[in-house]
Amino acid sequence: MSTNVHELRKACTAVVRDRRDQAAEEHRRGLVAMLRRLGRRLAQARRRRIAIAELSTLDERQLRDIGIQREQIPEIVADIVERTPGRGL
C-alpha cells in the first residue's frame, strides 16, 4: 500500500513539474515577444527622430524641390516609418 502512495506522489510531482515548466516556457515566450515589439518601436522612434532632424536642416527651396512644406515633415516621416518595416529610413 505504501508503495502505491509513493508512486502516486511521484506521478503527481512529475505532473506538477511538467505544468510548471510549460507555464514558465509560455511566460518566457511572451516576454521575448514583448521585448522584440519594444525594440522595434524604439528603432522606429529613432529612425523617425533622425529623419525629422535631417529634413529639418533643409532650407525652404530644398524642401519645395522635394515637394513638401516644413510643417509636413513630422507627418510625412511618421507615415513612411510606419509603412516601412526594418530599416526603412
HELIX and SHEET records of a PDB file:
HELIX    1   1 SER A    2  SER A   56  1                                  55    
HELIX    2   2 GLU A   60  ASP A   65  1                                   6    
HELIX    3   3 ARG A   70  GLN A   72  5                                   3    
HELIX    4   4 ILE A   73  ARG A   83  1                                  11    
END                                                                             
